[in-house]
Amino acid sequence: MKKLKIYIPGISFPSISLTGTYCALNCAHCGKHYLETMKKVTRKNLVEYCKNLEREGYKGCLLSGGLDHRLKVPLDIYSSEIKQIKKETKLKLNAHVGFIDESDLEWIRYVDVISLDFVGADEVIKRVYGIEKSVKDYLRIIDLLTSNGVKVAPHITIGLDFGKIWWEYTAIDQLIGYPIDVLVLNVLIPTKGTKMEGLTPPSVGESLKVVRYARQHFKGELSIGCMRPPGKWRVEFDRKAIEEGIDRITNPPRKIIEWAKKTRDVEIIYECCVI
């Protein structure tokens, strides 16, 4: 079995919101909650903030934020700053983008990888995000990026349809034919203050079925991302996902790290799992 890469990004790879806590949407699973945990950086101090990160030994950062009225994370507004960061530092940049188009390619070539939430069913897009977009819109972004040589890491959130698992298999099938190096699987966390607050998380067993299907059909590296339920759920899921042959995993419990070292060759990396 190949080497297992364990990613611990919080130490030297912070997540930055360039929109503060603003987002034009109020998605059922997020409700702007996850923006609150990110470092808030403005356009005025972005370059200096990133230079300080490098001086302090950080590896890079995630550039993110809420979606604007165009359904984009407005990173295009920061294009000159992003170019300057890449020219004047050695930081690795992961960008969370939303519904980008051809006009964004000019600045996107300065980032190392694009993280893209991917949903494989029109009705789930409508129920969860409340927007008039379709699977074709997501695939258009994948086409745009891969055809222009941009590294993209699609993220599928298992159980995103209010805890039900069904569309995830189709989403994996839809991505198989693309030159994608890393596919990230997250698992829904019913988050306080959101429309999904009272849900029961998807079961470990049903979630692992999706992991197994992805491992069997996706030829690139398979990663378990940051988002999945904590506690005993995570301990059980992480162990079995590693046994299924995943290539990467983010923030597993310490006991799982120690166990994994006894079963596989392990490398610990202090960056985002898509790097």
Number of C-alpha atoms within 10 A of each C-alpha: 11 10 13 21 19 24 24 19 22 13 10 19 22 19 22 21 24 23 20 17 16 15 19 14 17 17 20 21 24 22 18 20 16 14 22 13 12 19 15 17 18 14 13 10 10 18 22 13 14 23 16 13 19 16 10 10 11 21 19 25 22 23 24 25 31 24 21 15 10 11 17 19 25 22 25 18 11 17 16 12 20 21 17 13 22 17 11 11 16 14 21 21 22 26 23 24 23 24 18 23 12 11 9 15 15 11 17 23 16 18 20 18 20 24 21 21 17 23 26 23 17 16 17 17 20 14 14 18 17 14 13 10 15 17 17 12 14 20 17 14 19 23 13 16 20 14 12 12 10 19 24 24 24 23 20 23 22 29 22 27 22 22 19 16 18 16 18 26 17 12 17 21 14 14 18 15 10 14 16 19 15 22 26 24 23 22 22 25 23 24 19 13 14 16 17 23 16 12 13 13 23 23 15 18 12 15 22 18 15 18 25 17 15 24 19 11 13 19 15 16 17 22 28 27 23 19 15 23 19 12 9 10 14 17 17 13 20 25 17 17 22 20 14 17 19 23 20 26 24 25 21 21 15 10 10 16 16 11 11 19 12 9 12 16 12 17 12 14 16 18 24 26 25 25 16
